Amino acid sequence: MDVPTSFHEKYEWLRMHFPFLDPQNFVFCGRKNIVKADYLIDDNPRQLERFTGKSLMYTAAHNIHNEDFDRLNNWKEVEKYFLGNEEI
């Protein structure tokens, strides 16, 4: 990983905000294109460029001017993107 010291914080954040996910299914890696998945939500354009599925950019200060990917600005927009909930 680019910042290995961030592992603990990322793990704890996932546990707090997504308690319904099984931690045995968490994958932490530097190059996310090794994970074969349909979607990748990330704030790093470099990771999104390498990914072979659908890349979705999560807005952050460092990527605000990048227009190469569909953009999601917050987790409510992620929910709307995948679930189509128009009330969000």
N, CA, C and O atoms as a GROMACS GRO file, in nm:
protein
  352
    1MET      N    1   0.084  -0.118   0.000
    1MET     CA    2   0.000   0.000   0.000
    1MET      C    3   0.088   0.124   0.000
    1MET      O    4   0.199   0.123   0.055
    2ASP      N    5   0.039   0.229  -0.062
    2ASP     CA    6   0.115   0.354  -0.068
    2ASP      C    7   0.143   0.411   0.070
    2ASP      O    8   0.250   0.465   0.096
    3VAL      N    9   0.045   0.398   0.159
    3VAL     CA   10   0.060   0.450   0.296
    3VAL      C   11   0.025   0.338   0.393
    3VAL      O   12  -0.088   0.331   0.442
    4PRO      N   13   0.121   0.250   0.421
    4PRO     CA   14   0.090   0.133   0.505
    4PRO      C   15   0.047   0.169   0.646
    4PRO      O   16  -0.022   0.090   0.712
    5THR      N   17   0.084   0.286   0.694
    5THR     CA   18   0.043   0.325   0.829
    5THR      C   19  -0.106   0.358   0.837
    5THR      O   20  -0.160   0.373   0.947
    6SER      N   21  -0.173   0.369   0.722
    6SER     CA   22  -0.316   0.403   0.723
    6SER      C   23  -0.404   0.279   0.736
    6SER      O   24  -0.526   0.291   0.748
    7PHE      N   25  -0.345   0.160   0.736
    7PHE     CA   26  -0.424   0.038   0.739
    7PHE      C   27  -0.521   0.034   0.857
    7PHE      O   28  -0.640   0.010   0.838
    8HIS      N   29  -0.472   0.058   0.976
    8HIS     CA   30  -0.556   0.048   1.096
    8HIS      C   31  -0.675   0.144   1.089
    8HIS      O   32  -0.788   0.106   1.120
    9GLU      N   33  -0.651   0.267   1.047
    9GLU     CA   34  -0.758   0.366   1.039
    9GLU      C   35  -0.862   0.326   0.935
    9GLU      O   36  -0.982   0.342   0.957
   10LYS      N   37  -0.815   0.274   0.823
   10LYS     CA   38  -0.909   0.230   0.719
   10LYS      C   39  -0.993   0.112   0.767
   10LYS      O   40  -1.114   0.107   0.744
   11TYR      N   41  -0.929   0.019   0.833
   11TYR     CA   42  -1.000  -0.097   0.886
   11TYR      C   43  -1.107  -0.054   0.987
   11TYR      O   44  -1.221  -0.099   0.979
   12GLU      N   45  -1.070   0.033   1.079
   12GLU     CA   46  -1.165   0.080   1.181
   12GLU      C   47  -1.279   0.160   1.119
   12GLU      O   48  -1.394   0.150   1.163
   13TRP      N   49  -1.249   0.239   1.015
   13TRP     CA   50  -1.352   0.316   0.947
   13TRP      C   51  -1.454   0.222   0.882
   13TRP      O   52  -1.574   0.244   0.893
   14LEU      N   53  -1.406   0.119   0.816
   14LEU     CA   54  -1.496   0.021   0.755
   14LEU      C   55  -1.583  -0.047   0.860
   14LEU      O   56  -1.703  -0.063   0.839
   15ARG      N   57  -1.524  -0.085   0.970
   15ARG     CA   58  -1.600  -0.153   1.076
   15ARG      C   59  -1.708  -0.062   1.134
   15ARG      O   60  -1.818  -0.106   1.165
   16MET      N   61  -1.676   0.067   1.148
   16MET     CA   62  -1.772   0.161   1.207
   16MET      C   63  -1.886   0.193   1.111
   16MET      O   64  -2.002   0.194   1.152
   17HIS      N   65  -1.856   0.217   0.986
   17HIS     CA   66  -1.956   0.264   0.891
   17HIS      C   67  -2.026   0.153   0.813
   17HIS      O   68  -2.131   0.175   0.754
   18PHE      N   69  -1.968   0.034   0.812
   18PHE     CA   70  -2.026  -0.079   0.740
   18PHE      C   71  -2.024  -0.203   0.829
   18PHE      O   72  -1.962  -0.304   0.794
   19PRO      N   73  -2.093  -0.198   0.943
   19PRO     CA   74  -2.088  -0.311   1.037
   19PRO      C   75  -2.147  -0.439   0.980
   19PRO      O   76  -2.121  -0.548   1.032
   20PHE      N   77  -2.225  -0.429   0.875
   20PHE     CA   78  -2.288  -0.546   0.814
   20PHE      C   79  -2.192  -0.621   0.722
   20PHE      O   80  -2.223  -0.732   0.677
   21LEU      N   81  -2.074  -0.563   0.692
   21LEU     CA   82  -1.976  -0.632   0.608
   21LEU      C   83  -1.888  -0.724   0.692
   21LEU      O   84  -1.850  -0.689   0.804
   22ASP      N   85  -1.858  -0.838   0.639
   22ASP     CA   86  -1.771  -0.933   0.706
   22ASP      C   87  -1.624  -0.892   0.686
   22ASP      O   88  -1.579  -0.886   0.572
   23PRO      N   89  -1.551  -0.863   0.793
   23PRO     CA   90  -1.410  -0.822   0.778
   23PRO      C   91  -1.325  -0.926   0.705
   23PRO      O   92  -1.219  -0.893   0.653
   24GLN      N   93  -1.371  -1.050   0.701
   24GLN     CA   94  -1.297  -1.153   0.627
   24GLN      C   95  -1.299  -1.126   0.476
   24GLN      O   96  -1.220  -1.184   0.401
   25ASN      N   97  -1.389  -1.037   0.433
   25ASN     CA   98  -1.399  -1.002   0.290
   25ASN      C   99  -1.328  -0.872   0.257
   25ASN      O  100  -1.329  -0.831   0.141
   26PHE      N  101  -1.267  -0.806   0.353
   26PHE     CA  102  -1.192  -0.683   0.327
   26PHE      C  103  -1.063  -0.718   0.253
   26PHE      O  104  -0.997  -0.817   0.285
   27VAL      N  105  -1.029  -0.637   0.154
   27VAL     CA  106  -0.904  -0.655   0.081
   27VAL      C  107  -0.829  -0.523   0.083
   27VAL      O  108  -0.880  -0.421   0.037
   28PHE      N  109  -0.708  -0.524   0.136
   28PHE     CA  110  -0.622  -0.406   0.138
   28PHE      C  111  -0.503  -0.434   0.048
   28PHE      O  112  -0.431  -0.532   0.067
   29CYS      N  113  -0.484  -0.348  -0.050
   29CYS     CA  114  -0.373  -0.369  -0.143
   29CYS      C  115  -0.333  -0.236  -0.205
   29CYS      O  116  -0.412  -0.141  -0.207
   30GLY      N  117  -0.213  -0.230  -0.254
   30GLY     CA  118  -0.164  -0.109  -0.318
   30GLY      C  119  -0.218  -0.093  -0.458
   30GLY      O  120  -0.262   0.016  -0.495
   31ARG      N  121  -0.216  -0.199  -0.536
   31ARG     CA  122  -0.266  -0.194  -0.674
   31ARG      C  123  -0.401  -0.263  -0.679
   31ARG      O  124  -0.409  -0.386  -0.678
   32LYS      N  125  -0.504  -0.186  -0.684
   32LYS     CA  126  -0.640  -0.240  -0.674
   32LYS      C  127  -0.685  -0.314  -0.799
   32LYS      O  128  -0.788  -0.382  -0.796
   33ASN      N  129  -0.611  -0.301  -0.908
   33ASN     CA  130  -0.650  -0.373  -1.029
   33ASN      C  131  -0.628  -0.524  -1.016
   33ASN      O  132  -0.673  -0.600  -1.101
   34ILE      N  133  -0.560  -0.568  -0.911
   34ILE     CA  134  -0.544  -0.713  -0.891
   34ILE      C  135  -0.672  -0.776  -0.838
   34ILE      O  136  -0.688  -0.898  -0.844
   35VAL      N  137  -0.763  -0.694  -0.788
   35VAL     CA  138  -0.891  -0.743  -0.739
   35VAL      C  139  -0.987  -0.745  -0.857
   35VAL      O  140  -1.013  -0.642  -0.919
   36LYS      N  141  -1.039  -0.860  -0.886
   36LYS     CA  142  -1.133  -0.873  -0.997
   36LYS      C  143  -1.274  -0.846  -0.945
   36LYS      O  144  -1.334  -0.929  -0.878
   37ALA      N  145  -1.324  -0.727  -0.978
   37ALA     CA  146  -1.456  -0.685  -0.931
   37ALA      C  147  -1.525  -0.609  -1.044
   37ALA      O  148  -1.462  -0.574  -1.144
   38ASP      N  149  -1.652  -0.585  -1.027
   38ASP     CA  150  -1.727  -0.511  -1.128
   38ASP      C  151  -1.709  -0.360  -1.114
   38ASP      O  152  -1.710  -0.288  -1.214
   39TYR      N  153  -1.693  -0.311  -0.990
   39TYR     CA  154  -1.683  -0.168  -0.964
   39TYR      C  155  -1.568  -0.138  -0.869
   39TYR      O  156  -1.534  -0.219  -0.782
   40LEU      N  157  -1.510  -0.019  -0.887
   40LEU     CA  158  -1.413   0.032  -0.791
   40LEU      C  159  -1.447   0.177  -0.765
   40LEU      O  160  -1.454   0.258  -0.857
   41ILE      N  161  -1.469   0.210  -0.639
   41ILE     CA  162  -1.490   0.349  -0.597
   41ILE      C  163  -1.361   0.390  -0.528
   41ILE      O  164  -1.320   0.329  -0.429
   42ASP      N  165  -1.297   0.494  -0.580
   42ASP     CA  166  -1.169   0.536  -0.524
   42ASP      C  167  -1.150   0.685  -0.550
   42ASP      O  168  -1.211   0.741  -0.642
   43ASP      N  169  -1.068   0.748  -0.469
   43ASP     CA  170  -1.038   0.890  -0.489
   43ASP      C  171  -0.907   0.911  -0.565
   43ASP      O  172  -0.867   1.024  -0.591
   44ASN      N  173  -0.839   0.802  -0.600
   44ASN     CA  174  -0.710   0.810  -0.666
   44ASN      C  175  -0.724   0.777  -0.815
   44ASN      O  176  -0.749   0.662  -0.850
   45PRO      N  177  -0.708   0.877  -0.903
   45PRO     CA  178  -0.722   0.850  -1.046
   45PRO      C  179  -0.628   0.740  -1.096
   45PRO      O  180  -0.664   0.666  -1.187
   46ARG      N  181  -0.510   0.729  -1.039
   46ARG     CA  182  -0.415   0.625  -1.081
   46ARG      C  183  -0.473   0.486  -1.060
   46ARG      O  184  -0.458   0.399  -1.145
   47GLN      N  185  -0.540   0.466  -0.947
   47GLN     CA  186  -0.603   0.336  -0.921
   47GLN      C  187  -0.717   0.311  -1.018
   47GLN      O  188  -0.734   0.199  -1.067
   48LEU      N  189  -0.795   0.414  -1.046
   48LEU     CA  190  -0.910   0.399  -1.135
   48LEU      C  191  -0.867   0.371  -1.279
   48LEU      O  192  -0.935   0.296  -1.350
   49GLU      N  193  -0.755   0.429  -1.323
   49GLU     CA  194  -0.705   0.406  -1.459
   49GLU      C  195  -0.665   0.260  -1.480
   49GLU      O  196  -0.684   0.206  -1.589
   50ARG      N  197  -0.612   0.197  -1.379
   50ARG     CA  198  -0.564   0.059  -1.388
   50ARG      C  199  -0.675  -0.044  -1.380
   50ARG      O  200  -0.660  -0.156  -1.428
   51PHE      N  201  -0.785  -0.006  -1.320
   51PHE     CA  202  -0.893  -0.100  -1.292
   51PHE      C  203  -0.963  -0.142  -1.422
   51PHE      O  204  -0.983  -0.059  -1.511
   52THR      N  205  -1.000  -0.270  -1.433
   52THR     CA  206  -1.060  -0.319  -1.556
   52THR      C  207  -1.213  -0.319  -1.554
   52THR      O  208  -1.276  -0.335  -1.658
   53GLY      N  209  -1.274  -0.301  -1.436
   53GLY     CA  210  -1.420  -0.291  -1.426
   53GLY      C  211  -1.463  -0.146  -1.442
   53GLY      O  212  -1.393  -0.066  -1.503
   54LYS      N  213  -1.577  -0.112  -1.386
   54LYS     CA  214  -1.630   0.024  -1.390
   54LYS      C  215  -1.564   0.107  -1.280
   54LYS      O  216  -1.576   0.073  -1.162
   55SER      N  217  -1.496   0.214  -1.318
   55SER     CA  218  -1.427   0.301  -1.222
   55SER      C  219  -1.515   0.419  -1.186
   55SER      O  220  -1.567   0.488  -1.274
   56LEU      N  221  -1.533   0.442  -1.057
   56LEU     CA  222  -1.612   0.554  -1.006
   56LEU      C  223  -1.525   0.638  -0.914
   56LEU      O  224  -1.470   0.588  -0.816
   57MET      N  225  -1.514   0.766  -0.946
   57MET     CA  226  -1.428   0.853  -0.866
   57MET      C  227  -1.504   0.913  -0.749
   57MET      O  228  -1.610   0.974  -0.766
   58TYR      N  229  -1.449   0.893  -0.630
   58TYR     CA  230  -1.504   0.954  -0.509
   58TYR      C  231  -1.435   1.090  -0.493
   58TYR      O  232  -1.312   1.097  -0.486
   59THR      N  233  -1.513   1.194  -0.487
   59THR     CA  234  -1.460   1.330  -0.484
   59THR      C  235  -1.373   1.355  -0.362
   59THR      O  236  -1.410   1.323  -0.249
   60ALA      N  237  -1.256   1.414  -0.388
   60ALA     CA  238  -1.164   1.459  -0.284
   60ALA      C  239  -1.094   1.585  -0.337
   60ALA      O  240  -1.097   1.611  -0.458
   61ALA      N  241  -1.034   1.661  -0.249
   61ALA     CA  242  -0.969   1.787  -0.289
   61ALA      C  243  -0.865   1.766  -0.398
   61ALA      O  244  -0.850   1.849  -0.487
   62HIS      N  245  -0.792   1.654  -0.392
   62HIS     CA  246  -0.683   1.631  -0.488
   62HIS      C  247  -0.730   1.583  -0.626
   62HIS      O  248  -0.648   1.574  -0.718
   63ASN      N  249  -0.860   1.553  -0.643
   63ASN     CA  250  -0.906   1.505  -0.774
   63ASN      C  251  -1.019   1.590  -0.832
   63ASN      O  252  -1.080   1.551  -0.931
   64ILE      N  253  -1.046   1.703  -0.772
   64ILE     CA  254  -1.163   1.783  -0.806
   64ILE      C  255  -1.168   1.824  -0.954
   64ILE      O  256  -1.277   1.843  -1.008
   65HIS      N  257  -1.054   1.837  -1.019
   65HIS     CA  258  -1.052   1.880  -1.159
   65HIS      C  259  -1.044   1.764  -1.258
   65HIS      O  260  -1.046   1.787  -1.379
   66ASN      N  261  -1.037   1.644  -1.210
   66ASN     CA  262  -1.029   1.527  -1.298
   66ASN      C  263  -1.169   1.496  -1.352
   66ASN      O  264  -1.265   1.484  -1.276
   67GLU      N  265  -1.180   1.483  -1.484
   67GLU     CA  266  -1.308   1.455  -1.547
   67GLU      C  267  -1.308   1.323  -1.623
   67GLU      O  268  -1.392   1.301  -1.711
   68ASP      N  269  -1.214   1.236  -1.591
   68ASP     CA  270  -1.198   1.111  -1.665
   68ASP      C  271  -1.295   1.000  -1.623
   68ASP      O  272  -1.307   0.901  -1.694
   69PHE      N  273  -1.364   1.016  -1.510
   69PHE     CA  274  -1.447   0.909  -1.456
   69PHE      C  275  -1.581   0.964  -1.410
   69PHE      O  276  -1.593   1.083  -1.382
   70ASP      N  277  -1.681   0.877  -1.402
   70ASP     CA  278  -1.806   0.915  -1.337
   70ASP      C  279  -1.773   0.947  -1.192
   70ASP      O  280  -1.695   0.876  -1.129
   71ARG      N  281  -1.834   1.053  -1.140
   71ARG     CA  282  -1.798   1.103  -1.008
   71ARG      C  283  -1.912   1.083  -0.908
   71ARG      O  284  -2.030   1.102  -0.940
   72LEU      N  285  -1.874   1.045  -0.788
   72LEU     CA  286  -1.966   1.034  -0.676
   72LEU      C  287  -1.911   1.123  -0.564
   72LEU      O  288  -1.795   1.110  -0.526
   73ASN      N  289  -1.995   1.212  -0.513
   73ASN     CA  290  -1.948   1.313  -0.419
   73ASN      C  291  -1.962   1.275  -0.272
   73ASN      O  292  -1.897   1.334  -0.186
   74ASN      N  293  -2.046   1.176  -0.243
   74ASN     CA  294  -2.066   1.134  -0.104
   74ASN      C  295  -2.132   0.996  -0.105
   74ASN      O  296  -2.167   0.944  -0.210
   75TRP      N  297  -2.147   0.940   0.014
   75TRP     CA  298  -2.200   0.803   0.022
   75TRP      C  299  -2.348   0.795  -0.013
   75TRP      O  300  -2.396   0.690  -0.054
   76LYS      N  301  -2.421   0.905   0.002
   76LYS     CA  302  -2.561   0.907  -0.041
   76LYS      C  303  -2.569   0.894  -0.193
   76LYS      O  304  -2.657   0.825  -0.245
   77GLU      N  305  -2.476   0.958  -0.265
   77GLU     CA  306  -2.473   0.944  -0.410
   77GLU      C  307  -2.432   0.802  -0.451
   77GLU      O  308  -2.481   0.751  -0.552
   78VAL      N  309  -2.346   0.740  -0.374
   78VAL     CA  310  -2.310   0.600  -0.400
   78VAL      C  311  -2.435   0.513  -0.387
   78VAL      O  312  -2.462   0.428  -0.472
   79GLU      N  313  -2.510   0.535  -0.280
   79GLU     CA  314  -2.633   0.460  -0.258
   79GLU      C  315  -2.729   0.481  -0.376
   79GLU      O  316  -2.788   0.386  -0.426
   80LYS      N  317  -2.746   0.605  -0.418
   80LYS     CA  318  -2.836   0.635  -0.530
   80LYS      C  319  -2.787   0.569  -0.659
   80LYS      O  320  -2.867   0.516  -0.736
   81TYR      N  321  -2.657   0.572  -0.682
   81TYR     CA  322  -2.599   0.512  -0.803
   81TYR      C  323  -2.633   0.363  -0.812
   81TYR      O  324  -2.671   0.314  -0.918
   82PHE      N  325  -2.619   0.294  -0.701
   82PHE     CA  326  -2.638   0.149  -0.704
   82PHE      C  327  -2.782   0.105  -0.678
   82PHE      O  328  -2.826   0.003  -0.731
   83LEU      N  329  -2.856   0.182  -0.598
   83LEU     CA  330  -2.991   0.141  -0.563
   83LEU      C  331  -3.098   0.221  -0.635
   83LEU      O  332  -3.215   0.182  -0.636
   84GLY      N  333  -3.059   0.334  -0.698
   84GLY     CA  334  -3.154   0.414  -0.772
   84GLY      C  335  -3.259   0.481  -0.686
   84GLY      O  336  -3.369   0.510  -0.734
   85ASN      N  337  -3.227   0.507  -0.560
   85ASN     CA  338  -3.322   0.570  -0.470
   85ASN      C  339  -3.330   0.719  -0.503
   85ASN      O  340  -3.237   0.794  -0.475
   86GLU      N  341  -3.442   0.762  -0.562
   86GLU     CA  342  -3.459   0.900  -0.606
   86GLU      C  343  -3.483   0.996  -0.489
   86GLU      O  344  -3.476   1.117  -0.509
   87GLU      N  345  -3.512   0.947  -0.371
   87GLU     CA  346  -3.539   1.036  -0.256
   87GLU      C  347  -3.412   1.089  -0.193
   87GLU      O  348  -3.419   1.173  -0.104
   88ILE      N  349  -3.298   1.043  -0.236
   88ILE     CA  350  -3.170   1.084  -0.174
   88ILE      C  351  -3.130   1.220  -0.224
   88ILE      O  352  -3.026   1.272  -0.184
   0.00000   0.00000   0.00000
